Amino acid sequence: MSQNMSRSLRYSKEPVRSKGGVVAAQNQKAADIGAEVLRSGGNAIDAAVATAFSLAVLEPWMSGIGGGGFMLVWDAKKKQAHVVDFGMISAAALDPADYPLAEGTGGDLFGWPLVVEDRNILGYPSIAVPGQPEGMRLALETFGTRSWQQSLGPAIELAREGIEVDWFLSMVVTSAAKDLARFPASRALFLPGGLPPSADWAGVAPRLKNEALLASLQRLSSAGARDYYEGELAARLVRDLQAGGSKIAVRDLAGYHARLLEPLRYAYGDKTLLLPPGLTAGPSLCDALDVAGPKLDRGGLSPQSFVAYAEGLTASYEKRLAGMGDDNGKSCTTHFCVIDGEGNMVALTQTLLSLFGSRVMLPESGVLMNNGIMWFDPRPGKPNSLGAAKRPLSNMLPSLVLDGDRPWLSIGASGGRRIMPAVMQLLSFLIDYRMPLDAAFHQPRIDASIPGQPFCDPLLDDATRAAVKARFPKAGEKRRDPFPLAYACPSAVMIEPDGNRIGMTEVAQPWAGMAGA
């Protein structure tokens, strides 16, 4: 914990309420765009797709059309839930021998052994086949009401304007400047003149304009989503990728298709959780709640409750690491939630994986690409081992919650392995302890994503911190600050008893915001 930070510093946000719907996202402008879609008659899925593409422009270091993710959808009319899986896949020609192990533990805070030249983390060898445009196509065609062109319109306008540079953007770019400088197109956009961009003391904020991405978004809008995989845009992507040494070929893009899956259903208290299945954090959340739930203090949130959270999360991660594989990397993802006036809900998590993904911006298309290969264990014969044409394990956990057969909550977070601890505790605050949504988001939390080594927010009371440390001698303390990100960045929207829709985002994140329709 930094000794320079004020111990009296506190973060706070007011929730947003609206009968017509709410969008809660990691960027305020993106939330505003989603809410405007709701106000103009679009449903929650329409708003989600427009928000997702807008975030690709507004916070490109987190997610975008070079990444992938998962979306959970609640169809209010049919009273059905669906998962849209648009996760990344390794290239068919990928050869694990191209990722030889070196001495030591991998970079980017990995739990894996080091790979020579960090080939699974940085540069063209770390890139997996993206799924984001295809996922948005499938979601919009299946559940939406607006056209593809309408959905991409706001993102195109944002790309034309460029990203406004403020202190938060300067800080994010500075943290990755060393790696961005290695790749010409990334360096040209994010390090103009060789330095991170910044506003001057007079408050004049420059803008970063990615003309190549603007052209790609315009092409994607006019030609349709499959152009990214089978058309002119696909050809641009493959030329850039192969020029840099990537094994991704035309057949990889042409063969990529997002999937509609059934959600994992889990009864908890008097609610039903709808979670992503398979190689996500959904099954692990169920494991954590199985252990923690019976140990909670039913008289009220107490030190016993936080010890139970830590025990449940530790048991879950031990099982996950042994049977599924996982990483300990600095995943940088974005999550947002939408609910409309009809009760349709969306929880959407999309990612490039690391901050700025592979750090590679493709020169011809302007697309910042993922480093999805980082998700695989580089050791052969292990859970989640690196392989060709394979889906990796992920930490994403977009979640919906029903009250009986009625929509109640959409929730999720960004932050890699820290996602599940945040979502688990927020669900417990809301379901077990009946907290209002804004109170739950302001409540200090623990993180227990490293088995046996939880850490506490110093704002938790002395008794709670002492109880966690007594149970886990390696426990520590970390502040909940905007940077570095010690805790996940959650967002949620919920239906209150009076029918109002309410939204909240992480109180310590300055860009995260909510907007009502």
C-alpha positions in Angstrom: 0.0 0.0 0.0 1.5 3.3 -1.0 2.6 5.5 1.9 2.0 8.6 -0.3 -1.8 8.3 -0.5 -4.0 10.1 1.9 -5.5 7.7 4.5 -8.7 9.9 4.6 -9.3 9.7 0.9 -12.8 8.2 0.1 -14.5 7.5 -3.2 -18.3 7.9 -3.7 -20.8 7.9 -6.5 -24.5 8.5 -6.8 -26.6 5.8 -8.5 -28.7 6.6 -11.6 -32.4 5.7 -11.6 -34.9 5.6 -14.5 -38.2 3.8 -15.4 -37.1 3.6 -19.0 -33.9 1.7 -18.4 -30.3 2.2 -17.4 -26.8 1.5 -18.8 -23.8 1.2 -16.5 -20.4 1.1 -18.2 -16.7 1.7 -17.7 -16.9 4.9 -19.7 -19.5 7.6 -19.1 -19.8 8.6 -22.8 -20.4 5.0 -23.8 -23.1 4.7 -21.1 -24.7 7.9 -22.5 -24.7 6.4 -26.0 -26.4 3.2 -24.8 -29.0 5.2 -22.9 -29.8 7.3 -26.0 -30.5 4.0 -27.9 -33.0 3.1 -25.2 -34.6 6.5 -25.4 -34.9 6.3 -29.2 -36.9 3.0 -28.9 -34.2 0.4 -29.0 -34.1 -2.5 -26.6 -31.4 -3.6 -24.1 -29.6 -5.6 -26.8 -29.6 -2.7 -29.2 -28.1 -0.5 -26.5 -25.6 -3.1 -25.6 -24.2 -3.5 -29.2 -23.9 0.3 -29.6 -22.2 0.6 -26.2 -19.8 -2.3 -27.1 -18.7 -0.7 -30.3 -18.4 2.7 -28.7 -16.1 1.3 -26.0 -13.9 -0.1 -28.7 -13.2 3.5 -29.7 -13.3 5.2 -26.3 -11.2 2.8 -24.2 -9.3 0.7 -26.9 -6.8 -0.6 -24.4 -9.5 -2.6 -22.8 -11.6 -4.1 -25.6 -12.6 -3.7 -29.2 -13.1 -5.4 -32.5 -9.7 -7.1 -32.1 -10.9 -9.0 -29.0 -13.7 -11.2 -27.8 -16.0 -12.0 -24.9 -19.3 -13.2 -23.5 -22.8 -11.7 -23.4 -25.7 -12.9 -21.3 -29.2 -11.9 -22.5 -32.5 -12.1 -20.8 -35.4 -12.0 -23.2 -38.3 -10.5 -21.2 -41.0 -11.5 -23.7 -40.0 -15.1 -23.9 -38.7 -15.3 -20.4 -35.6 -17.0 -21.6 -31.9 -16.5 -21.0 -29.1 -17.0 -23.6 -25.3 -16.8 -23.7 -23.6 -15.3 -26.7 -20.1 -16.8 -26.7 -17.7 -14.7 -28.9 -14.5 -15.8 -27.2 -11.2 -15.9 -29.0 -9.7 -19.1 -30.6 -6.1 -19.9 -31.4 -5.0 -20.2 -35.0 -5.3 -23.6 -36.7 -1.7 -23.5 -37.6 -0.4 -22.6 -34.1 2.5 -24.7 -33.1 3.1 -25.0 -29.3 6.8 -25.5 -30.2 6.9 -21.9 -31.2 6.5 -21.0 -27.5 9.5 -22.6 -25.8 9.8 -22.3 -22.1 12.6 -20.3 -20.4 13.8 -20.1 -16.8 11.6 -18.3 -14.3 8.0 -17.2 -14.1 6.3 -15.5 -17.0 6.1 -11.8 -17.5 2.9 -9.7 -17.0 2.5 -11.3 -13.5 1.9 -14.8 -14.9 1.5 -18.0 -12.9 2.8 -19.8 -16.0 6.5 -20.5 -16.6 8.3 -17.9 -18.7 8.1 -18.2 -22.5 11.1 -17.2 -24.6 10.7 -13.5 -25.6 7.3 -13.4 -24.0 5.9 -14.7 -27.3 2.6 -15.6 -25.6 2.1 -12.1 -24.2 3.6 -9.6 -26.6 3.5 -9.1 -30.3 2.1 -11.0 -33.2 2.6 -14.5 -31.8 0.3 -13.7 -28.9 -2.7 -12.9 -31.0 -5.8 -15.2 -31.2 -8.7 -15.0 -33.6 -11.0 -12.2 -32.5 -14.7 -12.8 -32.0 -16.2 -9.4 -31.1 -17.7 -8.3 -34.4 -19.2 -11.7 -35.0 -20.6 -11.8 -31.4 -22.3 -8.4 -31.9 -23.8 -9.6 -35.2 -25.3 -12.8 -33.7 -26.7 -10.9 -30.7 -28.2 -8.1 -32.8 -29.7 -10.4 -35.4 -31.1 -12.8 -32.7 -32.4 -10.3 -30.1 -32.1 -6.7 -31.4 -34.5 -4.4 -33.3 -32.1 -1.9 -34.9 -30.0 -2.2 -38.0 -26.3 -3.0 -38.1 -25.5 0.4 -39.5 -27.4 2.1 -36.7 -25.5 0.2 -34.2 -22.1 1.2 -35.5 -23.1 4.8 -36.2 -22.1 6.2 -32.7 -18.7 4.4 -32.8 -17.9 5.8 -36.2 -18.7 9.3 -35.0 -16.5 8.8 -32.0 -13.7 7.6 -34.2 -14.1 10.6 -36.4 -13.8 12.9 -33.4 -10.9 11.1 -31.7 -10.4 10.2 -28.1 -10.2 13.2 -25.7 -7.0 13.1 -23.7 -7.4 13.5 -20.0 -5.3 12.6 -16.9 -6.7 9.1 -16.8 -5.9 8.3 -20.4 -2.4 9.8 -19.9 -1.9 7.5 -17.0 -3.1 4.4 -18.8 -0.9 5.0 -21.9 2.1 5.8 -19.7 1.8 2.5 -17.9 2.2 0.6 -21.2 4.4 3.1 -23.1 7.5 0.8 -23.0 5.7 -2.0 -24.9 3.7 0.2 -27.2 6.9 1.8 -28.4 7.9 -1.5 -29.9 5.2 -1.5 -32.6 5.2 1.3 -35.2 1.4 1.9 -35.5 0.8 1.7 -31.8 3.7 4.1 -31.2 2.4 6.5 -33.8 -1.1 6.8 -32.2 -0.5 6.5 -28.5 3.0 8.1 -28.2 2.9 11.1 -30.5 6.4 12.6 -30.6 7.6 9.6 -28.6 5.8 10.6 -25.4 2.5 9.7 -23.8 -0.2 12.3 -24.7 -1.3 14.8 -22.1 -3.4 17.9 -21.7 -1.6 21.2 -21.0 -1.8 23.2 -17.8 -4.4 25.5 -19.4 -6.7 22.6 -19.7 -6.6 22.2 -23.5 -7.1 18.5 -24.2 -5.7 17.0 -27.5 -7.4 14.2 -29.2 -6.0 10.9 -30.5 -7.5 10.1 -34.0 -7.1 6.6 -35.5 -7.9 7.2 -39.1 -7.3 3.6 -40.0 -9.8 2.3 -37.4 -12.3 4.8 -38.6 -12.0 3.4 -42.1 -12.3 -0.2 -40.8 -15.5 0.7 -38.8 -17.0 2.4 -41.9 -16.2 -0.7 -43.9 -17.7 -3.0 -41.2 -20.8 -0.9 -41.2 -21.4 -0.8 -44.9 -20.3 -4.4 -45.7 -21.6 -6.2 -42.6 -20.0 -8.1 -39.8 -18.9 -11.1 -41.9 -16.7 -8.8 -43.9 -14.4 -8.9 -40.9 -14.1 -12.6 -41.4 -14.7 -13.2 -45.1 -14.4 -10.0 -47.1 -12.2 -7.0 -47.8 -11.7 -6.2 -44.1 -10.6 -9.8 -43.5 -8.0 -9.5 -46.3 -6.6 -6.3 -44.6 -6.4 -8.0 -41.3 -4.7 -11.1 -42.6 -2.1 -9.0 -44.6 -1.2 -7.1 -41.5 -1.1 -10.2 -39.2 1.0 -12.3 -41.5 3.4 -9.5 -42.3 4.1 -9.4 -38.5 4.5 -13.2 -38.2 1.1 -14.3 -37.0 -0.1 -17.8 -37.9 -3.7 -16.5 -38.3 -4.8 -17.2 -41.8 -7.8 -16.5 -44.0 -9.4 -19.9 -43.0 -9.2 -19.0 -39.3 -11.3 -15.8 -39.8 -13.7 -17.5 -42.3 -14.3 -20.4 -40.0 -15.0 -18.3 -36.9 -18.6 -18.2 -35.7 -20.0 -17.0 -32.4 -22.2 -19.5 -30.5 -25.5 -19.3 -28.7 -25.3 -21.4 -25.5 -27.6 -22.3 -22.6 -26.6 -20.5 -19.3 -25.6 -22.3 -16.2 -28.4 -21.9 -13.6 -27.6 -21.8 -9.9 -30.1 -21.3 -7.1 -28.8 -19.0 -4.4 -31.0 -17.8 -1.5 -34.3 -16.8 -3.0 -32.8 -15.9 -6.4 -31.6 -17.8 -9.5 -28.2 -16.9 -11.0 -27.7 -17.2 -14.7 -24.0 -17.6 -15.5 -21.7 -18.3 -18.4 -20.9 -22.0 -18.7 -17.8 -24.0 -19.6 -14.4 -22.4 -19.6 -15.4 -19.2 -17.7 -15.7 -18.2 -14.1 -19.3 -19.3 -13.9 -18.7 -22.8 -12.6 -16.1 -21.5 -10.2 -18.5 -18.9 -8.8 -20.9 -21.8 -8.0 -18.1 -23.7 -6.2 -17.2 -20.6 -4.1 -20.8 -20.0 -3.1 -21.2 -23.7 -2.2 -18.5 -23.3 0.4 -19.1 -19.7 1.6 -22.9 -19.6 1.7 -23.4 -22.0 4.7 -20.7 -20.3 6.7 -22.1 -16.7 6.4 -23.3 -14.8 9.5 -27.0 -14.7 9.0 -27.4 -12.1 11.7 -25.6 -9.5 9.5 -22.5 -8.7 7.6 -19.6 -9.4 10.0 -16.0 -10.6 10.3 -17.4 -14.1 10.0 -18.9 -13.3 6.7 -15.6 -12.1 5.2 -13.7 -15.1 6.5 -16.4 -17.2 4.8 -15.9 -15.3 1.5 -12.1 -15.9 1.7 -12.6 -19.6 2.4 -15.0 -20.1 -0.4 -12.9 -18.2 -2.9 -9.7 -20.1 -1.9 -11.4 -23.5 -2.2 -12.8 -22.5 -5.6 -9.5 -21.2 -7.0 -7.7 -24.3 -5.8 -10.2 -26.5 -7.7 -10.0 -24.2 -10.7 -6.2 -24.3 -10.9 -6.1 -28.0 -10.5 -8.8 -29.0 -13.0 -9.3 -26.1 -15.4 -6.1 -24.1 -15.6 -5.9 -20.3 -15.0 -3.5 -17.4 -15.2 -2.4 -14.7 -12.7 -2.1 -12.0 -15.3 -3.1 -8.4 -15.4 -6.2 -8.9 -17.5 -7.7 -5.7 -18.7 -11.3 -6.1 -19.7 -14.4 -4.0 -19.9 -17.8 -4.9 -18.5 -21.2 -3.2 -18.8 -24.8 -3.9 -18.0 -28.1 -2.8 -19.6 -31.7 -3.1 -18.6 -34.6 -1.6 -20.5 -38.2 -0.6 -19.6 -39.6 -4.0 -20.7 -37.2 -5.9 -18.5 -34.8 -7.2 -21.1 -31.3 -7.4 -19.6 -27.8 -7.7 -20.9 -24.5 -8.4 -19.0 -21.6 -8.1 -21.4 -17.9 -8.6 -20.9 -15.4 -8.0 -23.7 -11.6 -8.0 -23.6 -8.3 -7.7 -25.3 -7.0 -9.6 -22.3 -3.9 -7.6 -21.2 -3.8 -3.8 -21.1 -3.6 -2.9 -24.8 -3.8 -6.6 -25.6 -0.8 -7.7 -27.7 0.2 -4.0 -27.8 0.1 -4.5 -31.6 -2.0 -2.1 -33.6 -2.4 -3.5 -37.2 -1.1 -0.7 -39.5 -3.5 -1.1 -42.4 -6.7 -1.6 -40.4 -5.9 0.3 -37.2 -7.2 -2.5 -35.0 -5.6 -3.0 -31.6 -5.3 -6.8 -31.3 -5.8 -9.1 -28.3 -3.1 -11.3 -26.7 -5.5 -14.3 -26.2 -2.6 -16.8 -26.4 -1.7 -15.5 -22.9 -4.7 -17.4 -21.5 -3.2 -20.8 -22.3 -0.8 -22.7 -20.1 2.4 -23.0 -22.2 3.3 -26.3 -20.6 2.2 -29.4 -22.5 -0.1 -32.0 -21.0 -1.7 -29.5 -18.5 -5.2 -28.2 -18.1 -5.8 -25.5 -20.6 -2.4 -26.2 -22.4 -1.6 -24.2 -25.5 -2.9 -25.8 -28.7 -4.2 -25.2 -32.2 -7.8 -24.1 -33.0 -8.6 -24.1 -29.3 -10.7 -22.0 -26.9 -8.8 -20.9 -23.7 -10.1 -20.7 -20.2 -11.2 -17.2 -19.2 -12.1 -15.3 -16.1 -15.1 -13.5 -17.5 -18.3 -13.6 -15.5 -21.2 -11.6 -16.9 -24.2 -12.7 -14.8 -27.9 -12.2 -14.6 -30.2 -12.8 -11.6 -33.9 -13.7 -11.6 -36.4 -13.2 -8.8 -38.7 -16.1 -9.5 -39.2 -15.8 -13.2 -38.8 -12.0 -13.2 -35.7 -10.1 -14.2 -33.9 -8.5 -11.2 -30.2 -7.9 -11.7 -27.4 -7.7 -14.3 -23.9 -7.7 -13.0 -20.3 -8.4 -13.9 -16.8 -6.9 -13.7 -13.5 -6.4 -15.3 -10.2 -7.2 -13.7 -9.0 -10.8 -14.6 -8.9 -13.1 -11.6 -10.3 -10.4 -9.4 -13.6 -10.5 -11.2 -15.1 -13.5 -9.4 -14.3 -12.3 -5.8 -16.0 -8.9 -6.6 -19.1 -10.4 -8.2 -19.4 -13.1 -5.5 -19.3 -10.5 -2.7 -21.7 -8.1 -4.4 -24.2 -10.9 -5.0 -24.0 -11.8 -1.3 -24.4 -8.2 -0.2 -27.5 -7.9 -2.3 -29.1 -11.4 -1.7 -27.9 -12.4 1.7 -27.8 -9.0 3.4 -30.5 -7.1 1.3 -28.3 -4.1 0.7 -29.4 -1.4 -1.7 -27.3 -1.5 -4.9 -25.5 1.7 -4.2 -24.6 0.6 -0.6 -23.3 -2.7 -1.9 -21.0 -0.9 -4.3 -19.7 1.4 -1.6 -19.1 -1.5 0.9 -15.4 -2.3 1.2 -14.5 -5.8 0.0 -11.7 -8.3 0.1 -9.9 -10.0 -2.8 -9.0 -13.7 -2.5 -8.1 -14.6 -6.1 -4.7 -16.0 -5.0 -5.4 -19.1 -2.8 -4.5 -18.6 0.8 -3.4 -15.0 0.3 -6.4 -12.7 0.5 -6.1 -9.0 1.0 -8.4 -6.6 2.6 -9.5 -3.0 1.9 -8.1 -0.9 4.7 -11.6 0.6 5.1 -12.9 -2.6 6.4 -13.2 -2.5 10.2 -10.4 -3.6 12.5 -12.2 -6.8 13.6 -12.8 -7.9 10.0 -9.2 -7.4 9.0 -8.0 -9.2 12.1 -10.3 -12.1 11.5 -9.2 -12.6 7.9 -5.5 -12.4 8.9 -6.1 -14.9 11.8 -7.5 -17.4 9.4 -5.0 -16.6 6.6 -1.6 -15.6 8.0 -0.4 -14.4 4.5 -3.3 -12.0 4.2 -2.4 -8.3 3.4 -4.1 -5.0 2.7 -4.5 -3.0 -0.5 -6.3 0.2 -1.2 -9.2 0.5 -3.6 -7.8 3.1 -5.9 -8.1 3.9 -9.6 -4.5 2.8 -10.2 -2.9 0.4 -9.8 -6.1 -1.8 -10.0 -6.0 -4.0 -6.8 -9.7 -4.9 -7.1 -12.1 -5.6 -10.0 -14.1 -2.9 -11.6 -17.8 -4.1 -11.3 -21.0 -2.6 -12.8 -24.6 -3.5 -12.3 -28.2 -2.6 -13.1 -31.2 -3.7 -11.1 -35.0 -3.4 -10.8 -36.0 -1.9 -7.5 -39.3 -2.8 -5.8 -41.0 0.3 -7.1 -40.1 -0.6 -10.7 -37.3 1.9 -11.1 -34.2 0.7 -12.9 -31.0 1.6 -10.9 -27.4 1.5 -12.1 -24.0 1.6 -10.3 -20.4 1.3 -11.3 -17.1 0.9 -9.4 -16.9 4.0 -7.1 -13.1 4.2 -7.4 -13.0 4.3 -11.3 -13.3 7.9 -12.6 -14.4 7.0 -16.2 -17.1 4.4 -15.1 -20.6 5.9 -15.2 -24.3 5.3 -15.6 -27.0 6.8 -17.7 -30.8 6.5 -17.6 -33.2 6.4 -20.5 
